[in-house]
Amino acid sequence: MNNKSYAELGSNEIHKRHRVMVEGGKLPRAKVMDQLVIDKYLIDGLVTLAQHQAAEYILNQAVKAGVYTRPLSYSEPSSGDGKKGNVSDYLLRFGNTMGLISRRYGQYASYLTEEVVCHNWDVSGDGGKLRILKESLDLIVNLRMAGGRNPMRHMRKGAVVD
């Protein structure tokens, strides 16, 4: 019989409701792999790893902007410097990212992406909505994450680079 506490390896309820990975080591612990809808989509192969990372990018911006609240993590170290970014700056960045989607695919695509990523709206049963989500996430991958800009844009034409 295993003497590990349910707090370390997750309760039976968690194992029934979620996909759980038990990390080994001196003190094994359970890690829920499908907390968010977008995580389930990745596990089920409905989105690519790049699309999932784009969703995490959006979610991170939403957290900083105060649009989405993330629970405290006691396992991650705190910087302790007390410095916080300006929420209005973060809100502007989040708005700009969602605006990219809106300008390319329309306001509904921006709304749908925010609802799925930040509010766990499950659209896996609707192929049209899932397609819109994937296209929106691909746009973020291409414009925000894969560079999207020429890193040499500040150089004049004809300039020689050593």
C-alpha positions in Angstrom: 0.0 0.0 0.0 1.2 3.5 -0.8 1.7 5.7 2.2 1.7 8.9 0.1 -0.8 11.5 1.1 -3.6 12.5 -1.3 -2.3 16.0 -1.1 0.9 15.0 -2.8 -0.5 12.7 -5.4 -3.9 14.2 -5.9 -7.2 13.0 -4.6 -9.3 10.3 -6.3 -11.7 13.1 -7.4 -8.9 14.9 -9.3 -7.8 11.7 -10.9 -11.4 11.0 -12.1 -12.1 14.5 -13.4 -8.7 15.4 -15.0 -5.7 14.0 -16.7 -3.0 13.8 -14.1 0.7 13.3 -14.5 2.5 12.0 -11.4 6.0 13.5 -11.3 8.6 11.3 -9.7 11.5 12.1 -7.5 12.1 12.1 -3.7 8.7 13.7 -3.2 6.3 12.6 -6.0 3.5 15.0 -6.8 0.5 15.1 -9.1 0.2 17.7 -11.8 -3.1 18.4 -13.5 -2.5 18.5 -17.2 -5.9 19.7 -18.5 -6.9 22.6 -16.2 -8.0 24.8 -19.0 -10.1 24.0 -22.1 -7.1 25.0 -24.3 -5.0 22.4 -22.5 -7.6 19.7 -23.3 -7.5 20.8 -26.9 -3.7 20.3 -27.0 -3.9 16.9 -25.4 -6.7 15.8 -27.7 -4.8 17.0 -30.8 -7.4 19.7 -31.7 -4.7 22.5 -31.6 -1.0 22.4 -32.3 1.7 23.2 -29.8 2.3 26.6 -31.4 -1.4 27.4 -31.2 -1.4 26.4 -27.5 1.6 28.6 -26.9 -0.3 31.5 -28.6 -3.2 30.9 -26.2 -0.8 31.0 -23.3 0.6 34.3 -24.7 -2.9 35.7 -24.8 -3.7 34.4 -21.3 -0.5 35.9 -19.9 -1.4 39.3 -21.3 -4.9 38.9 -19.9 -3.5 38.1 -16.4 -1.3 41.2 -16.5 -4.1 43.3 -17.7 -6.5 42.1 -15.0 -8.9 40.5 -17.5 -8.2 37.0 -16.2 -7.2 36.2 -12.6 -4.8 33.4 -12.0 -4.7 31.6 -8.6 -1.7 32.1 -6.5 1.1 29.6 -7.1 3.0 28.7 -3.9 5.5 26.5 -5.9 6.8 29.5 -7.9 9.3 31.9 -6.4 8.3 35.5 -6.0 10.6 38.2 -7.3 10.1 40.1 -4.1 11.0 43.4 -5.7 7.6 44.9 -5.3 7.6 46.4 -8.8 4.5 46.0 -10.8 3.7 47.0 -14.4 1.2 49.6 -15.2 -2.2 47.8 -15.7 -3.3 50.2 -18.3 -0.1 49.4 -20.4 -0.9 45.7 -20.1 -4.5 46.3 -21.0 -3.4 48.2 -24.1 -1.1 45.3 -25.1 -3.9 42.8 -24.6 -6.2 45.0 -26.6 -3.7 45.4 -29.4 -3.3 41.6 -29.6 -7.0 41.0 -29.7 -7.3 43.9 -32.2 -5.0 42.0 -34.6 -7.6 39.2 -34.6 -10.5 41.6 -34.9 -9.0 43.4 -37.9 -8.1 40.2 -39.7 -11.1 38.0 -38.9 -13.7 40.3 -37.4 -14.9 41.1 -33.9 -16.6 37.8 -33.4 -13.3 35.9 -33.9 -11.7 38.2 -31.3 -14.6 37.6 -28.9 -14.5 33.8 -29.4 -10.8 33.6 -28.9 -11.0 35.5 -25.6 -13.9 33.4 -24.4 -12.1 30.1 -25.1 -8.7 31.1 -23.8 -9.7 33.3 -20.8 -13.1 31.9 -19.8 -12.9 28.2 -20.9 -15.7 28.3 -23.4 -15.6 24.8 -25.0 -16.1 25.0 -28.8 -14.7 21.6 -29.6 -18.2 20.3 -30.7 -18.5 23.1 -33.3 -16.1 22.8 -36.3 -16.7 26.3 -37.5 -15.9 27.9 -34.1 -12.9 25.6 -33.7 -11.7 26.7 -37.1 -12.0 30.4 -36.2 -10.1 29.8 -32.9 -7.3 28.0 -34.7 -7.0 30.7 -37.4 -6.9 33.4 -34.7 -4.2 31.5 -32.8 -2.2 31.0 -35.9 -2.4 34.7 -36.6 -0.9 35.4 -33.1 1.8 32.8 -33.7 2.8 34.4 -37.0 2.6 38.1 -35.9 3.5 38.1 -32.3 5.5 34.9 -31.5 7.4 34.0 -34.7 8.9 37.4 -35.1 6.4 38.8 -37.5 8.8 41.7 -38.1 12.1 41.9 -39.8 14.8 42.0 -37.1 16.9 44.2 -39.4 14.2 46.8 -40.1 16.2 49.5 -38.4 19.0 49.1 -41.0 19.1 51.2 -44.1 18.9 49.6 -47.5 22.3 48.8 -48.8 24.0 49.0 -45.4 26.7 46.4 -44.9 26.4 44.3 -41.7 29.7 43.0 -40.2 
